[in-house]
Each structure stands twice: as C-alpha cells, then as structure tokens.
Amino acid sequence: MAIAFPTSCSPIGYVQLNDGRGAFPTQRPFGPSKATIRSAIAADLDGDGTMDLAIIDEMGSAGVVRGLAGGAYAAPAPLGPSGARPYALAVHDVDGNGRPDVLVGYTNARPIVFFNDGPARFTAVPFGDAEGVTYGFAVADLDTDGALDIVVARSEARNMVYFGSK
C-alpha cells in the first residue's frame, strides 16, 4: 500500500491501492478536505484486521483514521494537542504489548509516544526536550538489553538516543 499526500492544489490525502502488478488504479480518500497531511502510516491500530492510518497534519495535530469495511475511512480522531505542529511520525510496538504505538515529533515541542492501550485508547507520554524540529525516528534495541530504544533526528538541536529499560 502506498500513501499519496496532498499538494498545494489537492488538500485531501489518498491511499493508492496496488493491484499486485505494480499499478495503482484504485485510490481511497482520507482526512478532512482542508488538512495539510505531512505523513501517514498504515497499521492495524485497533486490532480489527482492517488497516488504519496514523497521520500528522503539519498545521493541526496528529491523529488516527480508522479503516472501515469496504475500504473507506472514518473521520480522524485527534492524538495530542491541537495546533502543536507535528513534523515526524513513526509506528512501532514500543512497549511490546502486541499493539502498534504511535510516535509523533513536533516543532519546538517534546516528542510523544502514544501508547496503544486498546481500540481507540492511547496514553500520551512525552519524552526528551522541546528543542529544534524532530524530523525522524528509529526504534530498535541498540544496547541489546531487551528493551527498545528510540533515536530522534532533529534540526536545530542535537540528535538524541533515548534508551528504554525493562
């Protein structure tokens, strides 16, 4: 599945469906018509077997767009503060509970892990500092202690590694 993002002329996002031969003849719209979607990641966030979308709206907030039967998408449910200027997005099971968590990096604000506590329930846990612009994440067990670590790539501030613990 590929995600196409809006241009200045087309403010809605689309999921482009691969036909298995390298073509993308079917598209499914998602998000509000006035959104400025910077990034979207497909994952089954609510455990119902249908792909959902974690999204960030560069001028608005982060959110979850639930996939519906038949390939449509529900209206976005916000994650985090409105108007917080999200700039980076990742989805990974950070706490190892079998449910994908959502990581959001912001412009001059602390990054947040939204821990997935079950269908439509997320617990926000900010970490690090509010310096610079977070533009990327990597999640792996860098020190081989069995706990996942988070690497944060930033502009106008030092890149950081946050080591997890068991």
GIVEN-V369968 format. One record per residue. RES is the residue in one letter. PHI is phi in whole degrees, -180 to 180 (* if undefined). PSI is psi in degrees with one decimal (999 if undefined). Layout:
BEGIN
res->RES phi->PHI psi->PSI
res->RES phi->PHI psi->PSI
END
This chain:
BEGIN
res->M phi->* psi->133.0
res->A phi->-112 psi->150.0
res->I phi->-112 psi->128.4
res->A phi->-105 psi->138.4
res->F phi->-110 psi->155.0
res->P phi->-67 psi->150.2
res->T phi->-102 psi->-179.9
res->S phi->-63 psi->-21.3
res->C phi->-93 psi->-17.3
res->S phi->-131 psi->93.3
res->P phi->-80 psi->1.3
res->I phi->-104 psi->150.7
res->G phi->-93 psi->159.0
res->Y phi->-137 psi->141.2
res->V phi->-94 psi->124.2
res->Q phi->-97 psi->121.5
res->L phi->-93 psi->126.2
res->N phi->-77 psi->134.5
res->D phi->-87 psi->5.3
res->G phi->89 psi->-4.5
res->R phi->-121 psi->13.6
res->G phi->91 psi->4.8
res->A phi->-108 psi->158.4
res->F phi->-127 psi->70.1
res->P phi->-77 psi->-18.5
res->T phi->-114 psi->133.5
res->Q phi->-128 psi->144.3
res->R phi->-121 psi->120.4
res->P phi->-73 psi->151.0
res->F phi->-149 psi->158.6
res->G phi->85 psi->161.1
res->P phi->-70 psi->153.1
res->S phi->-66 psi->-21.8
res->K phi->-105 psi->15.4
res->A phi->-73 psi->157.1
res->T phi->-120 psi->68.5
res->I phi->-65 psi->119.7
res->R phi->-90 psi->-37.5
res->S phi->-155 psi->151.2
res->A phi->-145 psi->142.0
res->I phi->-131 psi->130.5
res->A phi->-87 psi->133.0
res->A phi->-164 psi->154.1
res->D phi->-84 psi->86.3
res->L phi->-76 psi->-26.7
res->D phi->-106 psi->3.5
res->G phi->72 psi->19.5
res->D phi->-95 psi->3.8
res->G phi->87 psi->-3.3
res->T phi->-108 psi->137.2
res->M phi->-70 psi->131.1
res->D phi->-108 psi->176.9
res->L phi->-126 psi->132.2
res->A phi->-95 psi->131.1
res->I phi->-132 psi->157.2
res->I phi->-129 psi->132.1
res->D phi->-104 psi->110.6
res->E phi->-54 psi->-29.9
res->M phi->-106 psi->3.4
res->G phi->-129 psi->-98.3
res->S phi->-152 psi->178.5
res->A phi->-86 psi->161.6
res->G phi->-165 psi->172.1
res->V phi->-121 psi->131.5
res->V phi->-114 psi->111.5
res->R phi->-77 psi->130.8
res->G phi->-75 psi->137.2
res->L phi->-112 psi->161.6
res->A phi->-57 psi->141.8
res->G phi->87 psi->-1.2
res->G phi->94 psi->2.5
res->A phi->-84 psi->173.4
res->Y phi->-129 psi->143.0
res->A phi->-76 psi->171.1
res->A phi->-66 psi->147.7
res->P phi->-63 psi->139.7
res->A phi->-103 psi->124.3
res->P phi->-68 psi->146.5
res->L phi->-120 psi->124.8
res->G phi->82 psi->-177.0
res->P phi->-72 psi->142.4
res->S phi->-71 psi->141.0
res->G phi->74 psi->17.9
res->A phi->-82 psi->-5.2
res->R phi->63 psi->60.8
res->P phi->-67 psi->146.4
res->Y phi->-135 psi->-18.1
res->A phi->-135 psi->148.8
res->L phi->-144 psi->138.5
res->A phi->-148 psi->153.9
res->V phi->-129 psi->125.1
res->H phi->-161 psi->147.2
res->D phi->-80 psi->80.5
res->V phi->-65 psi->-40.2
res->D phi->-93 psi->0.5
res->G phi->70 psi->24.7
res->N phi->-94 psi->6.3
res->G phi->89 psi->-2.2
res->R phi->-115 psi->134.6
res->P phi->-68 psi->131.1
res->D phi->-97 psi->160.3
res->V phi->-115 psi->125.8
res->L phi->-106 psi->131.7
res->V phi->-129 psi->129.1
res->G phi->-108 psi->147.2
res->Y phi->-124 psi->171.4
res->T phi->-89 psi->116.1
res->N phi->52 psi->43.5
res->A phi->-152 psi->156.7
res->R phi->-64 psi->139.2
res->P phi->-67 psi->159.2
res->I phi->-134 psi->135.9
res->V phi->-98 psi->123.6
res->F phi->-97 psi->99.6
res->F phi->-74 psi->129.3
res->N phi->-81 psi->109.0
res->D phi->-98 psi->5.6
res->G phi->134 psi->176.9
res->P phi->-50 psi->120.1
res->A phi->64 psi->19.3
res->R phi->-126 psi->119.7
res->F phi->-130 psi->141.5
res->T phi->-109 psi->121.1
res->A phi->-84 psi->126.8
res->V phi->-129 psi->100.1
res->P phi->-69 psi->151.6
res->F phi->-147 psi->165.1
res->G phi->71 psi->-155.9
res->D phi->-118 psi->178.5
res->A phi->-101 psi->18.6
res->E phi->-81 psi->145.3
res->G phi->66 psi->-162.3
res->V phi->-120 psi->116.2
res->T phi->-76 psi->122.4
res->Y phi->-120 psi->0.0
res->G phi->-170 psi->157.1
res->F phi->-133 psi->152.7
res->A phi->-137 psi->142.5
res->V phi->-128 psi->124.2
res->A phi->-166 psi->165.8
res->D phi->-90 psi->83.2
res->L phi->-67 psi->-36.3
res->D phi->-101 psi->12.7
res->T phi->49 psi->39.8
res->D phi->-100 psi->3.8
res->G phi->92 psi->-6.5
res->A phi->-110 psi->140.8
res->L phi->-75 psi->144.1
res->D phi->-115 psi->154.9
res->I phi->-120 psi->124.3
res->V phi->-99 psi->131.8
res->V phi->-118 psi->120.9
res->A phi->-96 psi->131.2
res->R phi->-137 psi->152.7
res->S phi->-100 psi->148.4
res->E phi->63 psi->20.6
res->A phi->-164 psi->163.2
res->R phi->-69 psi->142.4
res->N phi->-68 psi->149.5
res->M phi->-133 psi->153.4
res->V phi->-120 psi->129.1
res->Y phi->-113 psi->115.3
res->F phi->-86 psi->129.6
res->G phi->-80 psi->166.7
res->S phi->-137 psi->154.4
res->K phi->-95 psi->999
END
